[in-house]
Amino acid sequence: MTSTQQADAGRTSELPKWARGNSHRGGPGFGELIEQVRSVMDASRFIAPGDDVARELTADLSRIVERMQAIAVPVDDAAADSREDLPARGNPSLPPFEIIDLGSEGVVAEIVFRAFHLGRLSAHGGNISLLFDELAGYATMHRVTSGFARTAFLKVDYRSLTPIDRPLRARVWVEEIDGRKLHVLGTLHDGDRLCADMTALFIQVPDA
Ligand SMILES: CCCCCCCCCC(=O)SCCNC(=O)CCNC(=O)[C@H](O)C(C)(C)COP(=O)(O)OP(=O)(O)OC[C@H]1O[C@@H](n2cnc3c(N)ncnc32)[C@H](O)[C@@H]1OP(=O)(O)O
């Protein structure tokens, strides 16, 4: 039984198909491909190429983009954002978290922000907010009785600088349910140090 199915035990209806996850789409090499995509994003943060090199790199990347566009599938069939065996479900636009625990108590994840997520000397606040929003999606997905829940608002308090390149621990849970409204809380720690905490409201909606 996958962690997603275990956590699903409290729902009165199945998870929407798009949220069930799989570990096969895109094949066994897909994780390494996404890791390389992340590495391109990281490396791009630390270069100041001359014009010639910039044009060469652009041409190289254009060829790769064309190859990917030639094998595009409808988004609901895509591997990215569906692979529950990969960091952040294989979605390169998300910070690469790994789920440590998922259940009706909420979700615990390990996250390593990287060069691509750098703001000024620490992780960019928007990336921290993105992490919380995604993890709140996990936490609420397993507490709504049907459909799923969308973010109505999400507030982050940045308590101390959030480092990149080291494992951090995030915890997000549903504190209270009031009809369709789910009140969600979350924390992000570097060891014992609180980096950020989060308050959000999610609203249960049909999966349509
Ligand atoms: C395992 C896979 C995990 C995948 C995770 C992915 C997670 C991604 C999560 C997201 O990022 S979702 C994308 C970002 N969110 C949106 O795009 C939502 C856009 N807004 C909407 O679609 C609607 O405004 C919304 C669904 C949030 C609410 O509209 P509704 O028409 O369904 O609800 P309504 O306006 O009737 O409000 C219902 C209740 O919520 C309250 N409410 C709604 N928005 C609020 C708000 N912003 N602040 C405070 N209260 C709010 C509202 O007052 C009311 O309270 P009462 O029932 O007590 O009267």
The ligand as an SDF file (V2000), in Angstrom:
LIG
                    3D

 59 61  0  0  0  0  0  0  0  0999 V2000
   -1.7340   14.7070   -3.5150 C   0  0  0  0  0  0  0  0  0  0  0  0
   -1.7230   15.8640   -4.4770 C   0  0  0  0  0  0  0  0  0  0  0  0
   -1.5340   17.1890   -3.8470 C   0  0  0  0  0  0  0  0  0  0  0  0
   -1.6840   18.3210   -4.8110 C   0  0  0  0  0  0  0  0  0  0  0  0
   -1.6160   19.6050   -4.0660 C   0  0  0  0  0  0  0  0  0  0  0  0
   -1.8370   20.8150   -4.9100 C   0  0  0  0  0  0  0  0  0  0  0  0
   -2.2140   21.9810   -4.0120 C   0  0  0  0  0  0  0  0  0  0  0  0
   -2.3950   23.2300   -4.7890 C   0  0  0  0  0  0  0  0  0  0  0  0
   -3.3140   24.1600   -4.0480 C   0  0  0  0  0  0  0  0  0  0  0  0
   -3.5190   25.3770   -4.8650 C   0  0  0  0  0  0  0  0  0  0  0  0
   -2.5900   26.1020   -5.1100 O   0  0  0  0  0  0  0  0  0  0  0  0
   -5.1050   25.7100   -5.4800 S   0  0  0  0  0  0  0  0  0  0  0  0
   -4.7600   27.1160   -6.5610 C   0  0  0  0  0  0  0  0  0  0  0  0
   -4.8530   28.4430   -5.8240 C   0  0  0  0  0  0  0  0  0  0  0  0
   -6.2190   28.7210   -5.4300 N   0  0  0  0  0  0  0  0  0  0  0  0
   -7.1420   29.1440   -6.3010 C   0  0  0  0  0  0  0  0  0  0  0  0
   -6.8850   29.3110   -7.4740 O   0  0  0  0  0  0  0  0  0  0  0  0
   -8.5280   29.3880   -5.7300 C   0  0  0  0  0  0  0  0  0  0  0  0
   -9.2380   30.5280   -6.4640 C   0  0  0  0  0  0  0  0  0  0  0  0
  -10.4700   30.8700   -5.7120 N   0  0  0  0  0  0  0  0  0  0  0  0
  -11.5700   30.0880   -5.8230 C   0  0  0  0  0  0  0  0  0  0  0  0
  -11.6490   29.1580   -6.6570 O   0  0  0  0  0  0  0  0  0  0  0  0
  -12.6750   30.3800   -4.8990 C   0  0  0  0  0  0  0  0  0  0  0  0
  -12.5860   31.7150   -4.4260 O   0  0  0  0  0  0  0  0  0  0  0  0
  -12.7220   29.4110   -3.6860 C   0  0  0  0  0  0  0  0  0  0  0  0
  -12.8910   27.9690   -4.1890 C   0  0  0  0  0  0  0  0  0  0  0  0
  -11.4470   29.5060   -2.8260 C   0  0  0  0  0  0  0  0  0  0  0  0
  -13.9230   29.7670   -2.8130 C   0  0  0  0  0  0  0  0  0  0  0  0
  -15.0310   29.9660   -3.6560 O   0  0  0  0  0  0  0  0  0  0  0  0
  -16.4400   29.2690   -3.3510 P   0  0  0  0  0  0  0  0  0  0  0  0
  -17.4380   29.9500   -4.2320 O   0  0  0  0  0  0  0  0  0  0  0  0
  -16.3160   27.7950   -3.4610 O   0  0  0  0  0  0  0  0  0  0  0  0
  -16.7010   29.5930   -1.8350 O   0  0  0  0  0  0  0  0  0  0  0  0
  -17.4080   30.8870   -1.1780 P   0  0  0  0  0  0  0  0  0  0  0  0
  -16.9210   32.1430   -1.7910 O   0  0  0  0  0  0  0  0  0  0  0  0
  -18.8740   30.6000   -1.1250 O   0  0  0  0  0  0  0  0  0  0  0  0
  -16.8180   30.8240    0.3150 O   0  0  0  0  0  0  0  0  0  0  0  0
  -17.0410   29.7010    1.1450 C   0  0  0  0  0  0  0  0  0  0  0  0
  -16.6660   30.1240    2.5400 C   0  0  0  0  0  0  0  0  0  0  0  0
  -15.2450   30.3980    2.5620 O   0  0  0  0  0  0  0  0  0  0  0  0
  -15.0270   31.7640    2.9470 C   0  0  0  0  0  0  0  0  0  0  0  0
  -13.9150   32.2910    2.1590 N   0  0  0  0  0  0  0  0  0  0  0  0
  -13.7120   32.1120    0.8390 C   0  0  0  0  0  0  0  0  0  0  0  0
  -12.5930   32.7490    0.4410 N   0  0  0  0  0  0  0  0  0  0  0  0
  -12.0860   33.3330    1.5640 C   0  0  0  0  0  0  0  0  0  0  0  0
  -10.9410   34.1310    1.8260 C   0  0  0  0  0  0  0  0  0  0  0  0
  -10.0560   34.4310    0.8510 N   0  0  0  0  0  0  0  0  0  0  0  0
  -10.7380   34.5480    3.0710 N   0  0  0  0  0  0  0  0  0  0  0  0
  -11.5980   34.2130    4.0800 C   0  0  0  0  0  0  0  0  0  0  0  0
  -12.7080   33.4570    3.8980 N   0  0  0  0  0  0  0  0  0  0  0  0
  -12.9430   33.0330    2.6430 C   0  0  0  0  0  0  0  0  0  0  0  0
  -16.3290   32.4860    2.6070 C   0  0  0  0  0  0  0  0  0  0  0  0
  -16.4610   33.6420    3.3990 O   0  0  0  0  0  0  0  0  0  0  0  0
  -17.3420   31.4260    2.9820 C   0  0  0  0  0  0  0  0  0  0  0  0
  -17.4560   31.3720    4.3770 O   0  0  0  0  0  0  0  0  0  0  0  0
  -18.8730   31.0100    5.1060 P   0  0  0  0  0  0  0  0  0  0  0  0
  -19.2350   29.6240    4.6290 O   0  0  0  0  0  0  0  0  0  0  0  0
  -18.5780   31.0500    6.5750 O   0  0  0  0  0  0  0  0  0  0  0  0
  -19.8310   32.0550    4.6420 O   0  0  0  0  0  0  0  0  0  0  0  0
  1  2  1  0
  2  3  1  0
  3  4  1  0
  4  5  1  0
  5  6  1  0
  6  7  1  0
  7  8  1  0
  8  9  1  0
  9 10  1  0
 10 11  2  0
 10 12  1  0
 12 13  1  0
 13 14  1  0
 14 15  1  0
 15 16  1  0
 16 17  2  0
 16 18  1  0
 18 19  1  0
 19 20  1  0
 20 21  1  0
 21 22  2  0
 21 23  1  0
 23 24  1  0
 23 25  1  0
 25 26  1  0
 25 27  1  0
 25 28  1  0
 28 29  1  0
 29 30  1  0
 30 31  2  0
 30 32  1  0
 30 33  1  0
 33 34  1  0
 34 35  2  0
 34 36  1  0
 34 37  1  0
 37 38  1  0
 38 39  1  0
 39 40  1  0
 39 54  1  0
 40 41  1  0
 41 42  1  0
 41 52  1  0
 42 43  1  0
 42 51  1  0
 43 44  2  0
 44 45  1  0
 45 46  1  0
 45 51  2  0
 46 47  1  0
 46 48  2  0
 48 49  1  0
 49 50  2  0
 50 51  1  0
 52 53  1  0
 52 54  1  0
 54 55  1  0
 55 56  1  0
 56 57  2  0
 56 58  1  0
 56 59  1  0
M  END
$$$$
